Amino acid sequence: MNDIYISGTGIWTPPHKVSNDELVESFNKYVDLYNSDHAESIKEGSLEALVHSSSEFIVKASGIKQRYVIEKESLLDPMHMKPYIKARNDEELSFTAEVGVIAAKQALNNADLDPSDIDAVIVSAANLQRAYPAVAIEIQNELGIEGFAYDMMVGCSASTFGISNAYCDIKAGKSSKVLVISPEITSGHNNFKNRDGHFIFGDICTAVVIEKNSQSKNKFKILDTKLKTSFSNNIRNNYGYMNAIEDKEYSESELLFVQNGRKVFKEVMPFVSSLILDQLNAYSLSPDEIEQYWLHQANINMNSYVIKKLLGDDFPPERAPIILDEYANTSSAGSIIAFHKFNHLTPGQKGIICSFGAGYSICSILLEKE
Ligand SMILES: CC(C)(COP(=O)(O)OP(=O)(O)OC[C@H]1O[C@@H](n2cnc3c(N)ncnc32)[C@H](O)[C@@H]1OP(=O)(O)O)[C@@H](O)C(=O)NCCC(=O)NCCS
C-alpha cells in the first residue's frame, strides 16, 4: 500500500509589515489629493468625490489588522499606491522563483529531504509572473531537480488544487516526491486606490512537500481531496494576453482584482460547509471528529460562518486557527500558512485544509496525522 503524505511545509514572509492605520492614512491622503485635483468636476457633478477609508471598518468587516508586503515606501506614497519592484533581466532569477526557492528549502528541511529527492515541482497560484517558461521549471532548475515541473492557476484555491494534483500524480505513478509552491504576490493584482478592497490582501509564498511512503517524523496522510468549481463573475481579474489585441484601451484599474464581496460571501459560504459535510459523510466522520480546520483566510466572518456550521458555537479557537489578522488575505496561501503555523494534531487525529474563492473554486483535503 502506497500512502501519500504532506511531510513538510515552508513559508517566505516579506520583510515589510503594514498596519491598517498606515494603509488608511496613505489612502486618505490619496483621496484628498484626488478630490482637490478634480474639485471642479466634482462640483459640476460629472465626477464623484472619493470617500475616506477607516481602520475600524476594516477590522469589523474583515478581521484584518495588518499585512506583509514586498515593499512599503512606494505603496504608502499617495502619488504611487503600489509596491515598487525592480524589473529583472531574463538571465536573473525571477522574483516569484526566488521567494519560491526560499519557501521550498524550508519545506524540504522540515520534511528531512534534499532537493535531489524531489522529482516534480508544481507552482500553483492565483496569478503567475508570466505565461512561460513556467516558474516551476525555473525553480526546478535553480534547485537542481530532475523530473518535471509545471505551473497552474486556480484562483484562491490554487495551493490546495496543486496539492491535489501532486497527490494524483503520485497515485498515478508519475512522481513520488513533489513540491507544491504558491507565490501569492497579491500586491501585483490589488487595487490600492479602491476603498472597497485596498486593505484586503497581503504577500506571501508557501511551499508544501507531498510524498509517497514518507520517512518524515512529522507527516500527515492524505485520506481524500475533494474539489468543486462553479462559474461566477463575482471575483474577477481581466488581465491577460488577449488584452493587447482587443479593441479596447483598458484603464489600470480594469486589469486588477475586482470583486463583489457581499455576493461572494453569500454564495460561497453554503457551498463550503456542504462540500466539507459531503466529504466527511463519505468517510462516515462527523465534523467533531476533525480536530483542526485550516480554512481559507479571506474574512474572519466567513471563517466563523463555516466553522459554526461544522462545530456549533462552542469550540476552542485553536481548532480553526486564524492568521488573516496578521497576514490579511494571501489568496490561496492562507490555509497553508494556518496549517504551517498552528498545527497541534497528535497521531491518529484528523484535520481538514479547505480553500475557497475565485472561480468559484473549493478544495478540501482530509488528513490524518501519523
Ligand atoms: C470585502 C468585504 C470585507 C467587505 O465587507 P462588507 O461588509 O461586505 O462591506 P460592503 O462592501 O457591503 O460595504 C459596507 C459599507 O461599508 C462601506 N465601506 C466600504 N469600504 C470601506 C472602507 N474601506 N472604509 C470605510 N467604509 C467602507 C461601504 O461604503 C458600505 O457603506 P454603506 O452601508 O453606507 O453603503 C467582505 O464583503 C468580504 O470579505 N467578502 C468576501 C470576499 C472574499 O472572500 N473574496 C475572496 C477573495 S480571495
The ligand as a Tripos MOL2 file, in Angstrom:
@<TRIPOS>MOLECULE
LIG
   48    50     1     0     0
SMALL
NO_CHARGES

@<TRIPOS>ATOM
      1 C1        -14.8240   42.7990    1.1020 C.3       1 LIG1
      2 C2        -15.5660   42.7400    2.4270 C.3       1 LIG1
      3 C3        -14.5700   42.7920    3.5700 C.3       1 LIG1
      4 C4        -16.4590   43.9880    2.5240 C.3       1 LIG1
      5 O1        -17.2590   43.8890    3.6710 O.3       1 LIG1
      6 P1        -18.8440   44.1740    3.5780 P.3       1 LIG1
      7 O2        -19.3680   44.1060    4.9480 O.co2     1 LIG1
      8 O3        -19.4230   43.2430    2.5730 O.co2     1 LIG1
      9 O4        -18.8640   45.6660    3.1030 O.3       1 LIG1
     10 P2        -19.6810   46.3570    1.9050 P.3       1 LIG1
     11 O5        -18.8170   46.3560    0.6880 O.co2     1 LIG1
     12 O6        -21.0540   45.7930    1.7880 O.co2     1 LIG1
     13 O7        -19.7860   47.8300    2.4780 O.3       1 LIG1
     14 C5        -20.4970   48.1370    3.6830 C.3       1 LIG1
     15 C6        -20.4020   49.6260    3.9600 C.3       1 LIG1
     16 O8        -19.0380   49.9460    4.3110 O.3       1 LIG1
     17 C7        -18.5590   50.9870    3.4360 C.3       1 LIG1
     18 N1        -17.1330   50.7570    3.1670 N.ar      1 LIG1
     19 C8        -16.5910   50.0060    2.1730 C.ar      1 LIG1
     20 N2        -15.2470   50.0780    2.2400 N.ar      1 LIG1
     21 C9        -14.9420   50.8760    3.2910 C.ar      1 LIG1
     22 C10       -13.7270   51.3150    3.8460 C.ar      1 LIG1
     23 N3        -12.5360   50.9340    3.3380 N.pl3     1 LIG1
     24 N4        -13.7540   52.1420    4.9290 N.ar      1 LIG1
     25 C11       -14.9390   52.5170    5.4540 C.ar      1 LIG1
     26 N5        -16.1440   52.1360    4.9660 N.ar      1 LIG1
     27 C12       -16.1290   51.3190    3.8900 C.ar      1 LIG1
     28 C13       -19.3970   50.8780    2.1820 C.3       1 LIG1
     29 O9        -19.4350   52.1240    1.5170 O.3       1 LIG1
     30 C14       -20.7640   50.4740    2.7470 C.3       1 LIG1
     31 O10       -21.3800   51.6420    3.2430 O.3       1 LIG1
     32 P3        -22.9920   51.8070    3.1730 P.3       1 LIG1
     33 O11       -23.5360   50.7000    4.0330 O.co2     1 LIG1
     34 O12       -23.2130   53.1680    3.7420 O.co2     1 LIG1
     35 O13       -23.3590   51.6650    1.7330 O.co2     1 LIG1
     36 C15       -16.4320   41.4660    2.5460 C.3       1 LIG1
     37 O14       -17.5510   41.5630    1.7060 O.3       1 LIG1
     38 C16       -15.6890   40.2040    2.2020 C.2       1 LIG1
     39 O15       -14.6120   39.9230    2.7120 O.2       1 LIG1
     40 N6        -16.2920   39.3500    1.3710 N.am      1 LIG1
     41 C17       -15.7280   38.0800    0.9790 C.3       1 LIG1
     42 C18       -14.7040   38.3360   -0.0440 C.3       1 LIG1
     43 C19       -13.8530   37.1570   -0.3630 C.2       1 LIG1
     44 O16       -13.6820   36.2410    0.3860 O.2       1 LIG1
     45 N7        -13.2900   37.1610   -1.5070 N.am      1 LIG1
     46 C20       -12.4140   36.1590   -1.9010 C.3       1 LIG1
     47 C21       -11.2640   36.8410   -2.4510 C.3       1 LIG1
     48 S1         -9.9080   35.7720   -2.4820 S.3       1 LIG1
@<TRIPOS>BOND
     1     1     2 1
     2     2     3 1
     3     2     4 1
     4     2    36 1
     5     4     5 1
     6     5     6 1
     7     6     7 2
     8     6     8 1
     9     6     9 1
    10     9    10 1
    11    10    11 2
    12    10    12 1
    13    10    13 1
    14    13    14 1
    15    14    15 1
    16    15    16 1
    17    15    30 1
    18    16    17 1
    19    17    18 1
    20    17    28 1
    21    18    19 ar
    22    18    27 ar
    23    19    20 ar
    24    20    21 ar
    25    21    22 ar
    26    21    27 ar
    27    22    23 1
    28    22    24 ar
    29    24    25 ar
    30    25    26 ar
    31    26    27 ar
    32    28    29 1
    33    28    30 1
    34    30    31 1
    35    31    32 1
    36    32    33 2
    37    32    34 1
    38    32    35 1
    39    36    37 1
    40    36    38 1
    41    38    39 2
    42    38    40 1
    43    40    41 1
    44    41    42 1
    45    42    43 1
    46    43    44 2
    47    43    45 1
    48    45    46 1
    49    46    47 1
    50    47    48 1
@<TRIPOS>SUBSTRUCTURE
     1 LIG1         1 GROUP 0 **** ****
